[in-house]
């Protein structure tokens, strides 16, 4: 393989110099092209800067109006060339922003927007602890109506036996005055009335019917007598042969006792 001559680079440089000397117009053309290229870049940069300034010249920074009363917030926005949009249907609870002051704004503070842009404002309803009503002592229907008037909704009703009348609200979650609530849900605990009295069924078998009836009536327990001796007028000769519930069964005062009776001689 044959290599390039040692003085090849010098030969190329001499050829270039010779070409430029023989063709001076080419050199001038290259200089003109270079100047035009630089001027084009400068013109594009200046145009971009002027365009961006023209666009940005009609923008304003949104002032921070969170935590201030609505009239003052409107005034600040107007000074910045913006308009306020306040919804009567939307508000939020806040433990940090007083009632009637701006709790949320959109766009956010310091955002760059077009002049005359609408800025949505959401007002604070104050702390939840100031608005949760006390529903205890009301019926479920009354409690639901009051909750709706406070823009809250019932999401659960649990029942327990209690000395207060059946259907009465005895507790609620969240409780009145509770703070830190982030939604409008409320649950109720409702009384089912007093726990029915319960007793253990005694053994009534082989006892006189008249004696058993006297004790059951004294305890307020309802009973039914079944007998094939309906023609017998003397109840003193009737005795309990079978009973239901059976002895030892746990039952309430609302249960009915059934007695099967026969004459003493048939026991």
C-alpha positions as CSV (number, residue, x, y, z in Angstrom):
1,X,0.0,0.0,0.0
2,X,1.4,3.4,-1.0
3,X,1.1,6.2,1.6
4,X,0.5,9.9,1.0
5,X,3.6,12.0,0.5
6,X,5.0,13.5,3.6
7,X,4.2,17.1,2.5
8,X,0.5,16.4,1.5
9,X,-1.0,18.8,4.0
10,X,1.2,21.6,2.8
11,X,0.2,20.9,-0.8
12,X,-3.5,21.1,0.0
13,X,-3.1,24.4,1.8
14,X,-1.1,25.8,-1.1
15,X,-3.8,24.7,-3.5
16,X,-6.5,26.4,-1.4
17,X,-4.5,29.6,-1.3
18,X,-3.8,29.5,-5.0
19,X,-7.5,28.9,-5.7
20,X,-8.5,32.0,-3.7
21,X,-5.9,34.1,-5.4
22,X,-7.1,33.0,-8.8
23,X,-10.9,33.4,-7.9
24,X,-11.3,36.4,-5.5
25,X,-15.0,36.6,-6.1
26,X,-15.5,33.3,-4.3
27,X,-13.8,34.7,-1.2
28,X,-16.1,37.7,-1.3
29,X,-19.1,35.5,-1.7
30,X,-18.2,33.5,1.3
31,X,-17.8,36.6,3.4
32,X,-21.2,37.9,2.3
33,X,-22.8,34.6,3.1
34,X,-21.2,34.6,6.6
35,X,-22.4,38.1,7.2
36,X,-25.9,37.3,6.0
37,X,-26.1,34.2,8.2
38,X,-25.1,36.2,11.3
39,X,-27.6,38.9,10.5
40,X,-30.3,36.3,10.0
41,X,-29.7,34.7,13.3
42,X,-29.7,38.2,15.0
43,X,-32.9,39.1,13.3
44,X,-34.6,35.8,14.3
45,X,-33.5,36.3,17.9
46,X,-34.8,39.9,18.0
47,X,-38.1,38.9,16.4
48,X,-38.6,36.1,18.9
49,X,-37.8,38.5,21.8
50,X,-40.2,41.2,20.4
51,X,-42.9,38.6,19.9
52,X,-42.6,37.2,23.4
53,X,-42.6,40.7,24.9
54,X,-45.8,41.5,22.9
55,X,-47.5,38.3,24.1
56,X,-46.3,38.8,27.7
57,X,-47.2,42.4,27.6
58,X,-50.9,41.5,27.9
59,X,-50.4,39.1,30.9
60,X,-50.6,39.8,34.6
61,X,-49.6,37.9,37.7
62,X,-52.6,36.6,39.7
63,X,-52.5,38.2,43.2
64,X,-52.8,36.1,46.3
65,X,-56.3,36.6,47.8
66,X,-56.6,33.5,50.0
67,X,-57.6,34.3,53.5
68,X,-59.1,37.8,52.9
69,X,-62.7,38.8,52.7
70,X,-64.5,38.7,49.4
71,X,-64.9,42.5,48.9
72,X,-61.2,43.0,49.4
73,X,-60.3,40.0,47.1
74,X,-62.5,41.5,44.3
75,X,-60.7,44.8,44.7
76,X,-57.3,43.3,44.5
77,X,-58.2,41.3,41.4
78,X,-59.6,44.4,39.7
79,X,-56.5,46.3,40.4
80,X,-54.6,43.6,38.6
81,X,-57.0,43.7,35.6
82,X,-58.7,40.5,36.5
83,X,-62.4,39.6,37.3
84,X,-63.7,37.4,40.2
85,X,-66.0,34.5,39.7
86,X,-67.8,33.4,42.9
87,X,-70.2,30.4,43.0
88,X,-73.1,30.5,45.3
89,X,-73.4,26.8,45.2
90,X,-69.8,25.9,46.2
91,X,-68.0,26.5,49.5
92,X,-65.6,24.6,51.8
93,X,-65.1,24.1,55.5
94,X,-61.7,25.3,56.8
95,X,-60.3,25.4,60.3
96,X,-57.7,28.0,59.1
97,X,-59.8,30.5,57.0
98,X,-62.6,32.5,58.5
99,X,-66.1,32.2,57.3
100,X,-66.7,34.5,54.2
101,X,-63.1,34.7,53.3
102,X,-61.4,33.2,50.2
103,X,-60.3,29.6,50.9
104,X,-59.4,28.5,47.3
105,X,-58.5,30.4,44.2
106,X,-58.0,29.2,40.6
107,X,-55.6,30.1,38.9
108,X,-53.2,29.8,41.8
109,X,-51.4,32.9,43.2
110,X,-48.5,34.3,41.0
111,X,-49.8,32.5,37.9
112,X,-49.4,34.5,34.7
113,X,-52.7,34.9,32.9
114,X,-54.3,37.1,30.2
115,X,-55.7,40.4,31.4
116,X,-59.4,40.3,32.1
117,X,-59.2,36.5,33.0
118,X,-61.8,35.2,35.4
119,X,-60.4,34.0,38.7
120,X,-62.6,31.5,40.5
121,X,-63.0,32.1,44.2
122,X,-64.3,29.5,46.7
123,X,-65.3,30.9,50.0
124,X,-64.8,29.4,53.4
125,X,-67.8,28.2,55.5
126,X,-65.6,28.5,58.6
127,X,-64.6,25.6,60.9
128,X,-66.7,22.5,60.8
129,X,-66.9,22.6,64.6
130,X,-69.0,25.7,64.4
131,X,-71.5,24.2,62.1
132,X,-72.1,20.6,63.1
133,X,-75.6,20.6,64.7
134,X,-76.6,18.7,67.8
135,X,-79.0,15.9,66.7
136,X,-79.3,14.0,70.0
137,X,-82.8,13.8,71.3
138,X,-84.4,14.1,67.9
139,X,-86.1,11.4,65.9
140,X,-84.3,10.0,62.9
141,X,-86.6,11.9,60.5
142,X,-86.0,15.2,62.4
143,X,-82.3,14.6,62.5
144,X,-82.1,14.0,58.7
145,X,-84.0,17.2,58.1
146,X,-81.7,19.2,60.3
147,X,-78.6,17.6,58.7
148,X,-79.9,18.5,55.2
149,X,-80.3,22.1,56.3
150,X,-76.6,22.2,57.3
151,X,-75.7,20.6,53.9
152,X,-74.8,17.3,55.6
153,X,-76.0,13.8,54.8
154,X,-76.7,10.7,56.9
155,X,-74.5,7.8,55.9
156,X,-75.4,5.3,58.6
157,X,-77.8,4.6,61.4
158,X,-77.0,2.1,64.1
159,X,-79.4,0.9,66.8
160,X,-78.9,-0.1,70.5
161,X,-81.2,-0.8,73.4
162,X,-81.4,2.3,75.7
163,X,-83.6,3.7,78.4
164,X,-84.6,6.6,76.0
165,X,-87.6,6.2,73.8
166,X,-87.3,4.0,70.7
167,X,-86.4,6.0,67.6
168,X,-84.5,8.7,69.5
169,X,-81.0,9.8,68.5
170,X,-78.7,9.2,71.4
171,X,-75.3,9.9,69.8
172,X,-73.7,11.1,66.5
173,X,-70.4,11.0,64.7
174,X,-68.9,13.5,64.4
175,X,-70.1,14.9,67.7
176,X,-71.2,18.6,67.9
177,X,-68.3,20.9,68.1
178,X,-65.9,18.3,66.7
179,X,-63.2,19.8,64.4
180,X,-61.0,18.6,61.6
181,X,-63.8,17.1,59.5
182,X,-63.1,17.1,55.8
183,X,-66.5,15.9,54.5
184,X,-70.2,16.3,55.2
185,X,-71.1,12.8,56.3
186,X,-72.7,12.1,59.7
187,X,-73.7,8.9,61.4
188,X,-76.4,8.3,64.1
189,X,-76.8,6.0,67.0
190,X,-80.5,5.5,67.7
191,X,-82.3,3.9,70.6
192,X,-84.4,0.8,70.2
193,X,-86.0,1.4,73.6
194,X,-85.3,-0.6,76.8
195,X,-84.0,-4.1,76.6
196,X,-86.9,-6.5,77.0
197,X,-87.0,-8.2,80.4
198,X,-85.9,-11.7,80.2
199,X,-86.3,-14.6,82.6
200,X,-85.6,-18.3,82.9
201,X,-88.7,-20.4,82.4
202,X,-89.5,-22.2,85.6
203,X,-90.9,-25.7,85.9
204,X,-94.6,-25.4,86.0
205,X,-95.4,-29.1,85.6
206,X,-97.5,-30.8,88.2
207,X,-98.6,-27.5,89.7
208,X,-102.2,-26.5,90.0
209,X,-103.5,-24.4,87.1
210,X,-104.9,-21.7,89.4
211,X,-101.6,-21.3,91.1
212,X,-99.6,-21.1,87.8
213,X,-102.1,-18.6,86.4
214,X,-101.7,-16.4,89.4
215,X,-97.9,-16.3,89.1
216,X,-97.9,-15.7,85.4
217,X,-100.4,-12.8,85.7
218,X,-98.3,-11.3,88.5
219,X,-95.3,-11.3,86.2
220,X,-97.2,-9.9,83.2
221,X,-96.6,-13.0,81.1
222,X,-99.2,-14.0,78.6
223,X,-100.2,-17.7,78.5
224,X,-102.5,-20.1,76.7
225,X,-104.2,-23.0,78.3
226,X,-104.9,-26.2,76.3
227,X,-107.1,-28.9,77.7
228,X,-109.5,-31.6,76.6
229,X,-111.5,-31.0,79.7
230,X,-113.2,-27.8,78.6
231,X,-116.5,-29.1,80.1
232,X,-114.9,-29.1,83.5
233,X,-116.0,-25.9,85.3
234,X,-113.9,-26.4,88.4
235,X,-110.4,-25.2,87.5
236,X,-109.1,-26.2,90.9
237,X,-108.9,-29.8,89.8
238,X,-106.7,-29.0,86.7
239,X,-103.0,-29.4,86.9
240,X,-100.2,-28.6,84.4
241,X,-99.1,-31.7,82.5
242,X,-96.8,-30.1,79.8
243,X,-95.5,-26.6,79.1
244,X,-93.8,-24.6,76.4
245,X,-91.2,-23.2,76.6
246,X,-89.6,-26.0,78.6
247,X,-88.1,-25.4,82.0
248,X,-84.7,-23.6,81.9
249,X,-85.5,-21.8,78.6
250,X,-84.5,-18.1,78.4
251,X,-87.4,-16.0,77.2
252,X,-88.6,-12.4,77.3
253,X,-91.8,-11.0,78.7
254,X,-93.2,-10.7,75.2
255,X,-93.1,-14.5,74.7
256,X,-96.3,-16.5,75.2
257,X,-96.4,-19.6,77.5
258,X,-98.4,-22.5,76.4
259,X,-99.8,-24.8,79.1
260,X,-101.4,-28.3,78.6
261,X,-103.5,-29.2,81.6
262,X,-105.4,-32.4,82.7
263,X,-107.3,-33.5,85.8
264,X,-105.2,-34.6,88.7
265,X,-106.2,-38.2,88.3
266,X,-104.8,-38.3,84.8
267,X,-101.3,-37.2,85.8
